[in-house]
């Protein structure tokens, strides 16, 4: 294993959720699940994440409210990336991804994005709001903040979002075709944005938008473990603890966090 380390940052913002609030309280729940004595802090590849010099939680970003939060998140992400940190951001809803990418783009102008989600998040606006959690990938692509965007697990594509995907050249790997998908290979720095509703709600009930027919936890872990590319950052979003059952989804989120961290640490 290399001498790199992972820093976790909570991003407690869910004002842009279109259906249900609660994701703002997710970061500490995920961290508590990671530290729960019912499991250990090792990845499946054998990397121990128990020591703070390997993985440490830096607390939650101090955020205000309203659209100014977009700028606050961008500024924080830019500072984190400039310091050479390998960050994992714990949301929050998916609206946080646009300002996170905008901030990281300053250090990684040729950034690629691997996006796991039930939804393509390519709406131009929702209820007049262009910063809704259903819009981050549209903002990212129209501002050319990503060289390549691959969205995996999609199963709610509307005609509008399909036209947006065609417009921006988004590579959609929907659930219908997922079985035959070849290994995902990326050239250049890669950011992983993981919306927990990519999973079937049977595996992750603690989400605001239950979309049946999603990935199993094992299928998602396998994709993460097999992806080829230099992962420089990630987020885990849309965990809503108020819909969870006995912290089941918190444990899933913590497991995925471990596998993402291990992936980042094992890179050359």
N, C-alpha and C positions, 0 to 999 in steps of 0.2 A: 504494500500500500504506500501511496505517496505521502508527503508531509502536508498536503493540503488539508484545509478544514472547512466545515460548513457552518454558516451562521443562519439562524432562524429569526425571522421578523414577523410579528403579528401585524396584520393590516385590518383593524376592526371597523370596517365600513360596509354598510349594507343599505344606504339610503337610496341606491339605484335599483333595488330589487323591485320587480314589476308585480309580484304576487304575494310575497310573505317576507317579513323581516325576521331576524334572529341570527344571521350569519356573523354579525359583528361580535358575537360572544363565542365564536368557534376557536380562535387561536389558543387560548389557555386550556380549553377542553382537549384539543389535540395533543398539546404538550403534556397534560396530565395523563392521557392515555399512553403516550410514549413511555412515561415513567411508572406506569402501573405494574405492580409486582406479579400480575397474572401472566406477563410475557417478559422477554429479555430485550436487550438493546442491540442485538446483532442482526445483520442483514442475512438473507439466505445464502449469500456468497461467503459468509463468515467474517465480514468486517464488523468489528465492535464499535458502536457509537456511544459507548457509556461515558467516555472521558470528555470533559469540556473542551479540551484542546482539539478534539476531533469534530464535535458537534455541540454548539451552545445556543441557547435561546436568549436573544438580546432584548426580549420584551416586545411590547407593541409600539408601533409608531404613534406619536402624539398627533392626533388629527382633530380638526375643528368640525365643521359641518357645511353642507352646501357644495356648490361647484368648485370652491377654492380648494377642497380636498384633493381634487384632481392634480392641481399644481403641487400641493404638499407631498403627495405620493411620488410624483415625478422627481421632485428635488431630492427626496430621500433616496430613491433608487439610484439616481445619478451619482450621489455621494458614495453609496455602498459599492457600486461597480467601479468607481474611480479608485477606491481603496484596494482593489484587487480581490475583493471578497467573493466567495462562492455562496450566494444566498438562496434560501428557500423561503418564500413568503407564504404565510398562512392567512387566508382571507376569512371573513369578508366574502362579498359576492364577486361575480366575475367582472364587475365594472373596474376593479382594481388593476386588471391586467393591462389595459391601455396605458395608464400613466406609468406603470412599472416598466413596460417595454419602451415607452418614450424616454424614460430616464436612462435605462440600460443602453439604448441606442447610441448615446453619446460616446460610450466606450466600445460598443460593438456595432459599427455602422452596417455590417454585413450579416446581421443576426437572422437566423432561421427560427421558426416556431413550430413545435409539435403540440397540437391542441387536442386534448381529449375532452369530449363533450357529447351529450345527447343532441345539443342544439349548435348550429353553426355560428351563432352570435354575430350575424352579418346584417342585422336590421340597420337601415339608415337612421331610424329613430323609433322610439316607442313612446306613445302618448306625448309626442313633441320633444322628448328628451334624447339628445344625441349621445349622452353619456350613460344611458341605461346599461344594465348588465346584459342586455341582449344585443348590444352594439359594439363591444370593444374590438372585435376583429375587423369590422368595417372601418373604424377610426384608424386602426393600425395600418391597414392596407392602403387606404386613401392617402395617408401621410407618408407612405413608402418607408415605414419603420421596420419592415421585415423583407428580406430577400425572397423568402419562401415560407408559405404557410400550409401545413398539412393538418387537416382536421379529421380525427379518428373517432368512430362510434356514433356518427350522426344518424338520427332516425326521426327528425322532425322538420325536414327541409320544406319551407314554403316556396311558392314560385318566386316571390320577391327575393328571398335569400339565395335561391338557385341562380337568379340573374346576377346577384351581387358576387357570388362565387365565380361565375364566368367572367364578370367584369374585372375582378381582381386577380384572376388566375389561381384561386385557392384549390388545392388538391383535396378532394373530399373522399374519405374512406368510410363509407356508410356501413351500417350493420348488415345490409343485404350482401355486400361484397367482401366483408372483412375476412372471411375464412380463406379466400384465395389471395389475400394481400401479401406481396413479397416483403422481405425484411426492409425496414425503413432506414435509409442511409442518407446522412446529411453531410455536406461539405461546409466547413466553417462553423462558427459558434452557434450553439443550439439552446433555445429556451423552451422548457416544457411547461405548458399551462394545463393543469389537471382539474377539470370540473368533476366533482364526485358523482354528478348525475349521469356521467358516461356509463356508470355501473347500473345494472338492473336494480330497481329498488328493493328486490329481495335480499341483495347483498349490502345495500346502503340506504336504509329507510330514512335516515336523518338528513334529508334534502328537501328543499321547498317544492321542487318540480319532479314528481314521480312520473317517469317515462318508461313504461314496461318495454322489455325486449333488449335490454342493454348487455354490456359485457359482464362476465363473471369476474370476481376478484382475481382469480388465477389467470384468466386471459389478459387482463390489464397488466398484471405483474410481468407476464411473459413478454408483452410488447415492450415494456420499459426496460427489461433486462436485455433484450435483443437489439434495441435500437443502436445504430452506429452513428456517432457524432460526439463532438466535444460539448457537453452540457455545462453551460456557464451560469445557469440560474433556473429557477422553477417556482411555480406557485401551486397551491392546493386550495381550491375555492368551493364555495356553495355548500359547505357543511352547515346544517341548521340543527343545533343541539336540541331545539324545542320540538323537533319531530323525531328524535332518535328513540331507540328502544334499548334500554340498559347499556347505553354507551357503545352499542355495536358499531355504529358508523364512525365514532371517534377512534375506535381501535383499528378500523379499516384505514382511516386517514393516517394514523400513526404508522401503520404497516407500509403504506405507500410512501410516506415520508422517508422511512428507513431505506426502502429500495431506491428511491431517487437519490438520497444522500450517498448510498453505496456506489451507485452508478457514477456520480460526480467524483467521488474519491478514488475510484479505481481507474480513472482515465490517465493516459500518459501525461 
